[in-house]
Amino acid sequence: MRGLFGNEYALERAVDEIKKMDKAPEFAVLDRRNLKVVLSKNDLETKMLVRNIITIAHGFVESDAPLGAFDKKKAEQKAKKLKAEEEKRKRERAKARH
């Protein structure tokens, strides 16, 4: 799960709250405004708690997808869009020749 925050203070508040949890999940601060939290697939309670912590700290839950799946999905969409644009250009070239 990834969290996006508007400022560093909000990120620090969320990190502090996650550290206070009984069973704190593994997390990493990616940069000044992004937080990555690694959760087990079965633990729905912890997942909802982390979502609430991020939301209360004025953050935004960016992705619930397993790590790597979000980037993979974006790459697939981009490739599909590029392919469609390329086919459109080919049709336009063929049309211009006739």
Secondary structure as the mmCIF struct_conf table of DSSP 4:
data_model
#
loop_
_struct_conf.conf_type_id
_struct_conf.id
_struct_conf.beg_label_comp_id
_struct_conf.beg_label_asym_id
_struct_conf.beg_label_seq_id
_struct_conf.end_label_comp_id
_struct_conf.end_label_asym_id
_struct_conf.end_label_seq_id
STRN STRN1 ARG A 2 PHE A 5
BEND BEND1 GLY A 6 ASN A 7
HELX_RH_AL_P HELX_RH_AL_P1 GLU A 8 LYS A 20
BEND BEND2 MET A 21 MET A 21
TURN_TY1_P TURN_TY1_P1 ASP A 22 LYS A 23
HELX_LH_PP_P HELX_LH_PP_P1 ALA A 24 PRO A 25
STRN STRN2 GLU A 26 VAL A 29
BEND BEND3 ASP A 31 ARG A 33
STRN STRN3 ASN A 34 VAL A 38
BEND BEND4 LYS A 41 ASN A 42
HELX_RH_AL_P HELX_RH_AL_P2 LEU A 44 ILE A 56
TURN_TY1_P TURN_TY1_P2 ALA A 57 HIS A 58
STRN STRN4 GLY A 59 SER A 63
BEND BEND5 ALA A 65 ALA A 65
HELX_LH_PP_P HELX_LH_PP_P2 PRO A 66 PRO A 66
TURN_TY1_P TURN_TY1_P3 LEU A 67 GLY A 68
HELX_RH_AL_P HELX_RH_AL_P3 ALA A 69 ARG A 97
#
